């Protein structure tokens, strides 16, 4: 598609008045939707059951017509409970958790189509992130109880079992689609999975520790939170979780992106940045 004379003139004037045109490629991004968890307390690989809200804010920079660098800060909640599963053995175990999550994501996005030529594009993204979690549950008196200090699987007092870290590296990746409302605003939908390197998002990973040993080391609350099922406390060494499969989580979010840059030509000519032009971008600048 050949650029119009009007578009070329606008770009030339922008270059003359603002030599640093990188601002034209910078966008502010917002995401809002649902977060869910995948691990020992969730038998389904993907489900909206028990999903909670998550929101994100960040910035994006168009390196080219197809490649975008992006960074986001996300905050939300994930949770799961054995009682919500159909598996009777999980129901009998009766464990549960909830956690606020904080994530710093740095990733690259590849747009299949150029938004200089079309008004929408599917895309894929991948990157790295740091993720912070702090699992808690509610005891028999409905008191909020943080689980890591209780060492429910013997972390910190059993030889070879160290306390798990609550800030870990994760690999975010996924797919999405964007539609350009005009030159400066885009909306979309994104599905992103987080591959983590911890199996303790839910405070469940390996085996039950000896009840008397846990009681002596961490107290009665630790024993109560380590096993909340029916029947006697399991024998030491009985399986509590599956450490071979690391925990994960995923976001399903609506996205909104806006370019805060207002160029000289639009300010002086009275052209609104919200007016839909024939092209999304400036030829040669993206």
N, C-alpha and C positions, 0 to 999 in steps of 0.2 A: 504494500500500500504506500503510495507516494504522499509525503507530508504536504499539507496545504501551505500556501504562502503566508497565511496568518500565523500558523504554528511555527514556521521557520523564523518569522520576524520576532515572535514572542521569545523564542529561544536565544536568538542573537542579542536582543536587548537585555535579557536576563544575564547572559555571559558578560556583557559590557559593564553592567551596573554591579553585578555580584560575581566577581571572578571565581569565588569559591562556590561552585554549583553543587557541591556534595550535599548541601542541605536539601536539594530537590529529591534526593534518593532516600532521605531519612523519614521514617514513619513512627508514630506511637501506636502501640498495639494493646488491645484489651481482649481478654477471653473470660467467658463465664459459662459454667455448666456443671457436670457431675463428675465425681471421682469415686472409684471403687477399687477394691483390693483383691489380690489373688494370692492364696496361700493355704496354710493348713486348716483354717477355719471356714474356707469357702470352697465347696465342692465343684462349683461351676467355673469354667475357664473365663467366660464373659457373661455378665448379667447386670441388669439395673437394680436387682434386688439388694437392698441395704446401701444403695449409693447415697452419697452426701454431696453437698455443694462445694465447689472450688472456683476461685477467681484468680486471674493473672493480669499483670500489667508489665509492659516491656517496650522495647524499641527494636526496630528493624531497619536494615540498610540494604538497598538494592545494589549488589555488586555488578550485575548485568541484567539483561532482559529476563534471564531464567534463574539466576542464582541470588539468593537473599541470605544475609547473615542476620541472626536474631538473638535476642536475649530477653528472658522473662523471669519475673519473680512470681511464684504461685503460693497461695495459701488456701487451705481447705481442711476437710476432715475425711477420714476413712474409718470403717468399722466392719465388724463381722461377728456372728454368734453361731455356735453349734446348733442352737435351738431352731435356727432358720433353715437348716439343711434337712434333706429328706433321708439321708443315711442315718439309720438308727444308732449305729455305734458312735457317730459324731454327736447325736442328740444326747446320748447317755454321758458322754464326756462333759458336755455342758460348759465349755469354755467360751469366753467372749472377750472382745477388746474394742477400744476406740482410741483414735489418736489424731491430734492436730498435725498437719503436715506443712512443712515449709520447704520450698524448692527454688534453687537458683539454676536456671537452664541457659546454656549456650549451645546454639545449634545452627545448622545450615539447611535452607529450604530450597528445593529445586522445583521450579514451576514448569509443567509440561508445555504449556503455551506461553507466548509472550503477551503480556498485558498492554504492549504497544500496538498489538494487532487484533486482539480479541478482548471481550469484556469479562471473560471468566477463564479460569484454569484449574485443573487438578494439580496437586503437588504432593511431594514426599519430603520428609525431613528426618534428620538424625543429628545427634550431638552428645554432649556430656552434661551432667547436672550433679549438684550436691543436694542431698535430701536429708531433712531433719525430722525425726519422729519421737514421740514420747507416749508409749502405750499405757492405757489405764483401763480399769474395769470397776464394777461396783460390788462391794462386799455384801454380806447377808443383811447388813443394816442400811443398805443403799448408800454407803459412803464411797465417794470417788477415791480410788486407790491406784497409785502409779505402780506399775508392775516391775520395772527394771530393778529398783532397790530391793525387792523381795527375793531375788535370785531363785525363781521358781524351779529352775532346772539345775541348781547348784553352782551357778556362776559366781566366782569369787571366793568360794570356800571348798570346792571340790577340785582336787588336783587336775590340771589340764583344762579347766573350764574358766576362762576369763570373762569378765563383764563385757557384754556386747556394746558396740559403739552405736550411738543414736544419730550421728551425722555420717552419712556414707555416700560413696560415689554411685551414681546410677546412669544408665544409658537410655535416654529418651529417643524414641523413633515412632514414626506413624505416617498417616496420610491425611489429606484434607482437600478442600476446594474453596476457591475465592471468586467473588464476583465484584467487579469494580462499579460502584455507583456513579463515579465520575473520576476525574483525574486525581482527586485527593482522598477519596474514601472508598474502602473496601469492606465487604462483609463475607463471612464464610462459616464453614463447619469443619472441625478438626477432631480426629481420633488419634490419641497418642498413648503408647504403652511405655512403661518405665521398667527396664530390666535392672534389678538391684543386685547388690553383692552382700546381702544379709538375709538371714532366715528368721529374724527376730522382730519384724514389724509388728507381729501379733503376739510376741513373747512366747511363742511355741516353736520348738525345733527338734529336740532329741528325745530324751527319756525322763521318766519320773525319777526324782532323787528319793533316797530313803526318808520316810516321813519323820522319824525321830531326829535324824541328822538335820533336816530342814528346820524342824521346830527349835532345836537348840541353837542353830546358827542365825535364823531370821525371825522366829516367833510364830505365834498361832495364825496371824493374818497371812503369812507366806504359805502355810499349809492349806489354809482355806482357799486361797487364790490359785494355788497350783493344781488343785483338783476340786471341781465344783459339781461333779456328777453324783448320780445315785450309787449307793453301795459303798463298800469299804475303799479306803485309799489304796491305789494300785501298788503292787510290789515294786521295790527299787529295781530300776533297769527296764521296766515295762515301757513300751513305746508311747510317747506323748505326742510326737509330731514326726515329720519326714524331713530330715536335714538335707537330703539329696536335691530337693527342689527349692530353690531360693524364692523368697516372696517377691511379689511385684505389685504394681498398681497402674491404673490407667485413667485418662481424662477423656471425656466427650464434651466438647465445648463449642459454643458459638463464638465467632471472632469478629472484632471490629477494628479496623485500622484507619488512621487518619494521618495525612501529611500536614504538619503544622506550618510548613514553609509557605509564605505568601509572596510571590515574586513582584518585582517592580512594575512589570507591564500590566499585570492584573490590577494593581493598586491604582495606577494612573489612568487606565482606560475604562475602569468601572466594570470589567468583566468579573463575574462572580466565580470563585473557585468551585462552587457547587453546581455550575452549569456543565452538563455532560458534553464533552468535545468529541471530535471524530477519532482522536487517538488518546490513549491513556497517558502516555509519557511523551517526553521531549526527544525527538530523533537524535541519536548520537550521545545523549546524556545518561542513558541507562544501560 
